[in-house]
Amino acid sequence: MLKYQILTYGCQMNYSDSERMEAYMEALGFANTDKLEDTDIILLNTCSIKQKAEDKVLGKMRELKTLKAKKDITVIITGCMVRKSSSRYSEKRDPLFPRVKELDIALRTEELPKLAELLREINPVMKIKEIEEENLEDYLKIDATHASYDTNAQALLPISNGCDKFCTYCIVPYSRGREKSRKTEDILKEAEKLVENGCKEITLIGQTVNSYGLSNYDQEKENFKDPDCEPFVHLLKQLDKLHKKGLQRVRFTSPHPAYMSDQLITAMATLKTQMPYLHLPIQAGDNSLLKRMNRPYTIEQYREIIQKLREAIPDISISTDIIVGFCGETEEEFQRTRDRFKEFGFEHAYLAQYSDRKGTTANRFMKDDIPTKTKKQRWETMNELLKKQSENALKRFIGKTVNVLVEEQDDDLCTGRSENFKTVQFQSDKNLLGEIVPVKITGKVPWVLKGELL
């Protein structure tokens, strides 16, 4: 039996995609292995949001070149780096082929069911099972393994793919295509199956998850036409009904500020499965920067969203994304971002130094004119501020009891997440992996709460 390995780079969406790739490879009759030297087929599920992400993949290819010289392996690149599904024998090939000599197949994620055909193109005698899924138009209909977590208690559940927002710094609309949402009934069917298998926490994922059902493509479908309820809110309400069957938590990432409606905020405040946590990317704290980034909201509008969230959910924890050193960013614009970071009280953040991406609007029409040294200094300034705000945020939980979903257990050390998505550690000699347990918070270390099991 041929063996395969999947190496995943990037965001939660990539890891969710890898779960479907894994299920598809198993259906084709291949066996998974974690040993590179035993691999016959290797899939690199890639991210291209930053140049650094692509560089990691290209660096891995040098290692595969050595391996390929020793044995016959099939190398597949899939994910965000791919523009056209093709093999090295295809008449029209992906632009990666001239750059990557070791590459055998380039595969767009949403065209996963084409993989069997491309494998046969590479090796006509390869033993591949005939399966119905080869003809599927929607790769999200392939049952996922949901192997991103160590237990059945948690799962990633994609609800859409692609993006229509075209932020000037981002390659995703070009790499993943236009935004298309899954049918609500398909999502609910998968969620019900997960809950039946013991899932307690589902994380909904999409490039802009809260614009679910609102794209031009989606609005052509009868499935999303409800004048009284936004599609995403409707989905959250339907998922909330699974609380009676054991679903305790529904999280979602990443939402877009432009779609943080009053309906959604009310749903977050009232549904039993919604948690007091939100990751809401702001990217910059200055209106001129936001305009250059093609982010369709102002700081004033973002401030209003934050105020409404805190009024509706007083205990909410809010995190964000920040890019420093974007094209033309002045010292004054950066300081305004820093000021807004403090004002909005972000408890965590993913901070990035702007990386010029070939093919984006910024790459074509703007100059990457901020020196690397300045980007690094600004990142360090923001990181120091983040540490202080995270430290202050952790303090408010000391003495309180939180409910922790245990995600890891190493001997008697348990690690998990609270309702507010805080990492919590405590000790127990019981097997609590996948359980939600009450923990009294007694202290903290950087980024982590410490507690005692009650």
N, C-alpha and C positions, 0 to 999 in steps of 0.2 A: 504494500500500500504506500502510495506517495505521501510525503509529509509536507506540511506548510507551516509558515510562521507569519504573523501579522505584527508589524512594528507601527505603532500609532504615535503621531506627533500632533500637538495642537490642542484644541478646545474640547469641551464635553461633546459637542456635535460629532467630532471626529471619532471619539471613543464609542459613541452610540452607533455610528456608521460601522465601526470595526466589529461590533456585536453582530450586525447583519451579515457582514462579510464572512465572519467565522461560521455562522449558521449555513451560509450558502456553500462555503468550501466543504463543510461536513456533508451536505446534501450531495455534492458532486463525488463524494467517496474518498476525500482526502482526510488525513489524520493530523491533528495539531501537535506541534512540538515546540518546546522552548529552547531547544539546542540548535544554534545556527549551523553547526557542522552536520546536523542530520537533515537539514531542510532541503527539499526538492523545489519548492515554490515559495518565494518570499514576496509578501505584499508590503509596501511602504505606504501607509495611509498618511498623506502629507498635509501640512499647513503651509500657507504662503502669506499670512497676514503681515509678516516681517521678513526681511531679507535673511535675518539670522535663522529663521525657521527653515528656509530653503537651504541655507548653507549646511545645516545639520544633516539634511537628507543627502546632499551631494557629498558630504564627508563620509557618510555611511556607504555610499556607492564605491568609494575607494577600497573599503574593507571587502565589499562584495566582489570587487574585481579580482582580488587575491583568491577568494573562495571559488569563484567561477573558473579560475584557471586550474583548480584541482578537481572539480566535479561539475557535472551538468546540472545547473539550476536555472529555473525560470524566474526572472526578476520583473516584478510588476510595480509600477508607481501609480497610485490612485489618490483621490482626495483633491485638495485645492490647487495643486500644482499643474493639474492636467486640464487641457483645453479640448482635446479630441481623442475619443476612444479609438485605439488603433494598435496594431502590432508592428514589429520591425519589417514585416512583409507587406503591410498595407500600402496601397497606392498613395493615399493621403494620410500622412502621419502627423502626430503631435510634435510641436516644436522642441520637445524635450529630447527627441531621438538624436539629433546632431550633437547635443551637449553631453548626453549620457550614453557612452558606447556600450555599457553593460545592460542597457534596458531592452527588455523583450516585449513588454506590453504597457501601454498607457491606458488608464481606465477612468472615465468620469464616474464619480460616486453614484450618481442617479442612474447610470447605465450598468450597474452591477450585473444584471441578468445577461449581459453580453459577454461576460467573462468566459463562459464555457466555449463559445464560438471562437473567441480570440485565442484560447488555449489550444484548440484544435488547429487553428491556423499556424501556430508555432510548432506544434508537434501532433500531426495527424494520428499517430498511434498511441497517444497518451490515453490511459484508461480513465474515462470520465463517465459517470453515471448519467443516464438520460433522466432529467427531472422537469416537471411542469414549469417550475419557476423560471426556466430559461427564457420563456416568452412573456414574462411579466413586464408591463410597461412601468409599473411603480415599484421601485426597489424597497420602499418602506412596507410593502405587503409581505416581504420576506420575514418570517418569524426571527426575532433577534434572540441571541443566547442570554442577553442581559448579564454579561460576565464582568462588567466594569466594577462591581462591588464584590466583597467576599461572601456575602450572604444574600438570600432571597428577600431580605427586608427592605432593600433599596433598589431603585431602578431609574434609568434614564429613559424618557419617553419622548421621541421627536414628534412634533406636531406640524412642522412645516420645514421646507427646504428652500434655499435661495434667498435673495434679497433685492428689493426695489429701491433702496434708499440712496445709493450712490454717494456715500460720503467720499470726499475727494481723496482721502488718504487710503481708501480701502479697496482691495482687489476682489472681495467676496462676490459682488454681483456679476463679475466677469468669470470667476472660477466656478461658482455654484449655479449661476443662472438666475432667472427671474423667480420671484417669490411664488411658491405654490403650497397651499395648505392641505393637509390630509383631511379626509372626511371625518366628521365628528364621530360617526358610528364606528369607524375603524379604530380611532383612538380609544374610545370607550371599551370596545371589545378587547383590545390589548391590555388596557388598564384592569379590566375585570379579571382577566386571566392572571395577571401579575398578583392581584390581591388574593385570588384563590390559592396561589402558590406561596402566600405568606408575606407579600410586600406590604410594608407599613408606610413607606415614604416614596413618592414618585416626584421626580424632577422633570417638568416639561421643558423641552429645549427647542430653540429655533433661532435663526439669525436675529430676527426681531420678533420675539415670541408673542408679544401682546398685540401685534398687527395681524394675528391669526384671522384668516377669513376675509381680510379687507383689501387684498391686492386686486388689481384689475382682472387677473386670471381667476381669482377666487369668486369675485362678484358675478362672474358669468355662470356660476354654479348655483343651482337652487338650494343646495345644502347650506348656504351661508346667508340666505335672505330672511332675516327676522327683524322687522322694524322696531321691535320693543326691547331687544337685548343685543348687545355687541357679541359677535361670535366668540371671542375669547372669554368673556364673562359667562356666556352660556355654557361653554366647555367647563369652566371652573365649577359652575353650579351642578352640572351633571356628575362631575368627578366627586363632588362633595357628598353625593348620595351613597358613595361607596364607603363612607365612614361607618355605616352600620355593619358592613361586612369585614371591617378591620383596617381600612385605610386611615392612617392617622395624620399624615402630612402630605401636602402638595406644595411644592416649590416651583418656581419658574425662572428661567434665565435665557438670554438677557432681554429685558424689556427696553423699549425706546421711549424717551420722555414725551415724544409727540403723541403717543397713544396711551398715556397714563390718564385715563378719563375718570370722571367722578364715579361712574358705574363700577369701574375696576377697583377704585379705592374703597368703595362701599363693600364690594364683594370681599376684598382682603380683610376688612374689619369685621365681617359678620359670618363668613363661612367657617365651619368647624375645622376644616382641614388646612386652612390658611395659617401660616406662621408669621410672627411679628418681625419679618426680615425682608429686605428688598435690596437687590443689586441694581442700581439705576445709573448707567453710564452718563456722565456729563461731558467728558473729554477735555473741556476747557472752561474757564470761568470768565471769559471775556466775549462780548457779543461779536466783535470784529473777527476774532479767531473762529467762533462758531460759524460765522457766515462763510469764511474761507474754507472751513471743513465741510460745508454744506450740511450742517446740522440744523434742521428746521424748527428751532425754538430759541428763545432768548433766555438770558439769565433770570429775567423777571418772571418768565413763565415757569422756569425750573424751580425758582424760589416758591412760587405759588403751589406747585405740586408737593414740595417738601412740607410746606405748612399744612396742607390738607392731609397728608399722610400722618403727620404727628398729631393733628387734632383727632383724626379717626382712630389711630393706633398709637396711643401715647408712649408705649414701651418699645416701639419699633426701632430696629437697628438698620441703618442704611449704609451701604458700601457703594463704590463707584469705580469708573475707569478714568484715567487722566493721561493725556499725551502731552509731553513737554517738548519744546524745540520744534514745533510745527513751522512750516514755511512762513518766514517773515515775523515770527513771534518776537515782539519787543520786550524789553525789561518790564515796562508798565503793564503789558498784557499778561506776562507771566505772574507779576505781583497780584493782579486781579484774580487769577486762577488760585493763587495761594490764599488770598483773602476769602474767596468763596469756599474753599476747602474747609477753612476754619468756621466760617459762618454756618455752613450746612451740617457741620458736626459729623462728617463721615467717619465711621468706625473702622473701616478697612478700605483698601483701594488697590487696584492693579495699575501700577505706574509704568509708563513706557516712554522711552526716548523715541521721537519720531524717526521712522525708517522709511526712506524713499522706496516705493514699490513700482517697478516697471509696469506700465499699462494703466495705472490709475490716473485720474484727472490731475492730481497734484504733480505727478511725474511729468505729465505732458505740458502743463501750463504754468506751473509754479516752480520757483527756485528753492532748492533745499539749502538755504543760506545760513543756517544756524550752525556755528562750529561745534564739532564733536565735544570739545572741552566744555562749552557752554551748556550743551544738552546734559552732559554728565553732572555738572554743578547744579543745574535746576532739578534734575532727578534726585540728587542727594538732599537738596533743600526740602523737596516734597516728601521724601522718605523719612526724614527726621520729624517732620510735622505729623506724618502718618503714625509713627511710633508713639508720639505723645498722645495723639487722639485715641489710638487703640488702647493705650495704657489707662487713660481716663475712663474709657468705655467699659473696660473690664472691672474697674473698681466698683461700679454700681451693682454688680451682681454678687459681691461678697456678702455673705450672710443670707442670701436668698436660696430657695430651692428651685432647681430647674429640672426639666425632663430631658434625659440624654439618650439618644439612639446610639448604641454602641457599634462602632464601625470596625474597630481593631481591638484585639486582646492578645497581649504578649505576656504569658504567664499570668500574673495577677494584676497587671497594669491594663486598664481599660481606657480607650480613647473614643470619643464620639462627639456629636454635635447637639447643642441645645436648641430650643425653639428659635432663638435669635441667631442661630448659625455660628455660635461660639464653640471653639474647640474646648472640650472639657476632659480632664483626666482624673481618674480615681482608681482605687485598688479594690479588688474583689477576687476571692478564690473560686467563685461560681462561674460557670460558663454563661456569659451574658451577651455573647456576640449576636447582633441582630435584635436585641431586646431594647425596649424603651423603659428606662428606670429613673426614679427620683434621686437626685444628687444635691446635697447641700454644699454650696460653694464656700470654701474656707480660705482661699488665697489665690494668687496668680503668679505667673511668670510671663515673660514677653510672649504675646499672642495666645496664651493658653490659660484657662481657668483650672484651678485645682479644687477637688471636693471630696466629700465622703458619701458613700452609698447609704441611703436611708432604708 
